[in-house]
């Protein structure tokens, strides 16, 4: 592992992939802690399931950083997002 990775350089990953990487790392850390720092071959299906659950949860709740209005040339798209928030009550 490079030092750049350890200090937080995302190595060119998108923000979503950085979040997924961190989610997988957190779950693997938790699984190793629960299993005495050792994952047995027989435990891999359960560990894989738990990682998948956490990835699914991350994908469901992840929201990209909102861009400034000047970064988008599609004003009508921004209006649609604002209207959908009003309809769903997410203001």
N, C-alpha and C positions, 0 to 999 in steps of 0.2 A: 504494500500500500504506500502510495507516495505521501510525502509530508503535506502537499497541497490539499489532498483529500482530508487528512486529519484536521487541518486548521479551518476547514469549511469551504474550500474552493469547490464548487459543484462540478468541476471538470467538464464544463460545457453542457451540462444537463438542463433540461427545461425545468421551470419551477415545479411542475407536476411530478416529474421524475425525481427531483430532489426530495419532495414530500413522500413519494412512494419508497424511495431508498431509506429514508429516515424511519418510516413506518415499519418496514421489514426489519431494520436493525433493532428497533425498540422491541418488536415481538420476539425476535430471536434471542435478544438479551433476556427477556422475561422467561422464555422457555428454558434457556440454559440455567437461569437462576433457580427455577422450579425443579430442575432435573439434576442438580448438583454439578453443573458445568459440563455435562456430558449428555449428548442425545444418542440414544441407542437406535439401531436400525429399525427396530420394531416400533419406535415412537415417531418415525418420520411421517406416517400418514396423519397423525394428530397434529404434529408441529406444522405440517404443510396446510392443514385445514385452518389452524389458528392464524397463520400468516395470511391466508386467503381472506379470512373474515376481516382482518384488520385492513387489508388492501381495499376490500370492497367498501368498508366504512369510510376510509379516506377518500376514495373516489366519489362516494355519495355526498360527502360534506365539503369537499375541496372547492374553493372558489378562487379563480385567478385574481391577481391583483388588478384592481380597476384602473383602466387607462384614463389619462387626462383627456378631456373632450378634444383638445387640439391634436391628439395622436391618431384619431380616427377620422376618416373622410366620409363616414356613413352616419350622418345625423339621424336618418330615419331608423337605423338599427338601434341607436341609443334611445330614441323615443319609445320603441317597442319594449325595450328592457324596462324602462321607467314605468310604462303603463302596466306591464305584467306584474311588477312589484306592487303597484297600487291595488290591482285586482286581488292578489293573493294576500295582501295585508303585510308584506315584508318591509314596510317603510321603517 
